[in-house]
Amino acid sequence: MNFDLAEDHKMLKDLVRRFVDDELMPLEGAVLAREAEGKALSLTAAEAAQIDARAQELGLWGLDAPADVGGHDLPMAAMIGVNEEFGRCVTPYTLAPDSPNLRMLMATVNERQREAYLAPYARGETISAIAISEPGAGADPAGMITRAVRDGEDWILNGRKIWISRAAEADFTIAMAVTDKEKGARGGISAFLVDRDAPGFSVARKIPMIGGQTTYEVVFEDCRVEGWKLLGKEGQGFAPMQLRLGTRRLQMAAWSIGMAQRALDIICEFAPQRVTFGQPLSERQAVQWWVSDIATNIHAARLMAYDCAYKIDQGRDTRVEISMVKAFATEMAWTAVDHAMQTLGAMGMTKETPLQLMASKIRTMRIYDGPTEVHKWVVARNFLGAQR
C-alpha cells in the first residue's frame, strides 16, 4: 500500500507551501496588529489584490474546479496537502473558488446554471455563501423550518438563517428550504440560488465572532426566486448539502493538521531556548511528551485525512470517516495549540503570536459544520447499528 502523494500532487503541495511562506506569512504581523486593535480579521484591498494576482500567476486558482470551466479538476486527495499548508498561517486567505460550495454546485447545476453560476464562480469572479443553519436548527439541519412554496413558475421563500459566512459580500447564496414538510430530510428539502438583490432577501445583522471572525443572520421575507434557480431536483437538496458539508469538514481537518504542525514547530523552536530552574524546557519530560503526542497525532490525522480523501475520489460512502477525522483532527489541533501556548508561558497569552488566532479558529471549528459530540454520535450510531 502506497501512502505517498502522486509526484505532481507533491509538487503542488510544495508550491503552495512556498506561496504561503512567501506571500501570506509576511502579512501575519499586520493581521495580528489589526486584530489586536479590535478590527476584523481581514486583508486590506491592496493586500488581497496582490495575493490574488500572485496566486493566479502561479496557477493556484480553480484547483478542484472542472476543466470545462477553466479549472484543474484536481482530486480531493491533492487538496488535503493544499489545505494543510494554508492551515499553518493565520493570514485570512482562501484560494478561489471555495471548495465546499463549488462541489455542491458541480453535483447539481444544469446547463443554464453552469453558465450563470458555476463558471464565473470557478473563475473566481463571484463570491458565494450558503444558508443552512437556523436559530432553532443548527447541528440538525433536518430540523429547518424555512419554507419554499411554488408561485406559478417561481418559488417564494420565508424564514431566517444564521451563522452564515460572507453573506454580506456574496453575489449569491445557496439557500436550503423545506419544500415538503411531510417528507422532511427524506425528499422534502431543496436548494435554491438566491442572488444578493433578490426581492425579499436581506442581511439582518452582522455577528462578531471570536478571533476577529464574522458571521451573519439573513432573512427571506416573501423572497421571490425564479423557477430555473432551483438547484438540483426538487426535494433532493439534502444529499448535495451533505456533500458540501463533508467537503468543508475534511477541509477543516486538513487546516487542523497545518495548525498543529505550526504549533509543534513553535514548541520545538522555543523549548530549547527557554531555561527554567537550570534546565531548558526541552529537557522537561512534560514538554517532551507533548512533542511526542502532538507529532504522533499529526501523523494519525494526516493518514486519516488522506484515507478519507482517497475514498471520496473513488466514489465511496465516507460519512463515518468524515465524522471521525473532523472530530479527531480539530480536537487534536486544539490540544497542540494549547500546549504551545503553555510552553511559551506569558508570551503565549499575548496577541503578538499567531497562537491566539489559531486557538480561536480551532475553537469555532469544533462547533462549525457539526460539533465534535455530534460527529462522535454519528460514528457510534453507525457501529452500534451495525452490531445490531
LUMKE-352701 format. One record per residue (C-alpha): x, y, z; residue in one letter. Coordinates in steps of 0.5 Angstrom, whole numbers, plus 500, padded with zeros to 3 digits. Example, Ala and Ser with C-alpha at 12.3 -4.5 7.8 and 13.67 -1.06 7.14 Angstrom:
<rovexs>
525491516A;527498514S;
</rovexs>
This chain:
<rovexs>
500500500M;503507498N;502513503F;506518498D;502523494L;503523487A;509526484E;505532481D;501533488H;507533492K;510539487M;503542488L;504542496K;511545495D;509550491L;503552496V;508552502R;513557498R;507561497F;504561504V;512562506D;513568501D;506571501E;502570507L;507569513M;510576512P;503579513L;502576519E;505582523G;500587520A;494582521V;495581528L;496588530A;490590527R;486584530E;489587537A;486593536E;479590535G;479590528K;476585523A;481579521L;482581514S;486584509L;487590506T;484591499A;491592497A;494586500E;488582498A;489584490A;497583491Q;496576493I;490574488D;495577483A;501572485R;496566486A;493567479Q;500568476E;502561480L;496557477G;493556484L;486559482W;481553481G;485548483L;479543484D;474546479A;472543473P;477543467A;471545462D;470552466V;478553467G;479549473G;485544474H;480538476D;484536482L;482530486P;480531494M;487528496A;491533493A;487539496M;489536503I;496538502G;494545500V;489546506N;495543511E;499549508E;494554509F;493552516G;500554518R;498561517C;493566520V;493571515T;486570512P;486568505Y;482563501T;484561494L;478562489A;474558489P;472556496D;472548495S;465546499P;460551495N;464549489L;463542490R;456543491M;455547485L;459541481M;454536483A;447540482T;448545477V;444545470N;447548464E;444554465R;446555472Q;453552470R;454558465E;451563470A;454561477Y;459555477L;463558471A;464565474P;465562481Y;470557479A;474563475R;474567482G;469572479E;464572484T;463570492I;458565495S;455564501A;451558504I;445559509A;443552512I;443554520S;437557523E;436560530P;433553532G;436548528A;444549528G;447542528A;441538526D;439541519P;434536518A;430541523G;430547519M;423551518I;425556513T;420554507R;419555500A;413554496V;411555489R;408561486D;407560479G;414559476E;417562481D;419560489W;417564495I;422563501L;420565508N;425564514G;431566518R;438563517K;444565522I;452564522W;453565515I;460567513S;461572507R;453573507A;454581506A;459580501E;456574497A;454575490D;449569491F;447565497T;445558496I;439557501A;436551504M;429551505A;423546506V;419544500T;415538503D;414539511K;412531511E;418528508K;423533511G;430531510A;428525506R;426528500G;423535503G;429539503I;431543497S;437548495A;436555491F;441560488L;439567491V;442573488D;444579493R;439583490D;433578490A;427581492P;425580500G;433578501F;436582507S;442581511V;439582518A;445583522R;453582523K;455578529I;462579531P;465572533M;472570537I;478571534G;476577529G;472573525Q;465575523T;458571521T;451574519Y;444573520E;440573514V;432574513V;428571507F;421575507E;417573501D;423572498C;422571490R;427566487V;426565479E;424558478G;430556474W;434558480K;432551484L;439548485L;438540483G;432537484K;426539488E;426535495G;433533493Q;437538497G;440534503F;445530499A;448535496P;448539502M;452534506Q;457533500L;458541501R;459540509L;463534508G;468538504T;468543509R;469538515R;475535511L;478542509Q;478543517M;481537518A;487539514A;487546517W;488543523S;494539521I;497545519G;496549525M;498543530A;504543526Q;506550526R;504549534A;509544534L;515548530D;514553535I;515549541I;521546538C;524552537E;522556544F;523550548A;531549548P;532557549Q;528558555R;532556561V;528555568T;531552574F;537551571G;535547565Q;532548558P;524547557L;526542552S;529537558E;523537562R;519531561Q;512534560A;515538554V;518532551Q;511528552W;507534549W;512534543V;512526542S;504526543D;503532538I;508529533A;504522533T;497525533N;499530527I;501523523H;495520525A;491525523A;494526516R;494519515L;486519517M;485525512A;489522506Y;485516507D;478519507C;480524501A;482517497Y;476514499K;472520496I;476520490D;474513489Q;466515490G;466511496R;461513502D;465517507T;460519512R;463516518V;471517516E;469525515I;466525522S;472521525M;477526522V;473532523K;473531531A;480528532F;484533528A;480539531T;481536538E;488534536M;490541534A;486545540W;491541545T;497542540A;496550540V;494550548D;501546549H;505551545A;501557549M;503553555Q;510552553T;511560551L;508562558G;506569559A;508570551M;503565549G;498569552M;499575548T;496578542K;504578539E;504571537T;499567532P;497562537L;491566540Q;488567533L;490559532M;486558538A;480562536S;479559530K;480552532I;475553538R;470555533T;472549528M;470545534R;463547533I;462549526Y;459544521D;457540527G;460540534P;465534536T;460531540E;455530534V;461527530H;462522535K;455520536W;455519528V;461514529V;458511535A;451510532R;454507526N;458502529F;452500535L;447500529G;452495525A;453491531Q;445490532R;
</rovexs>
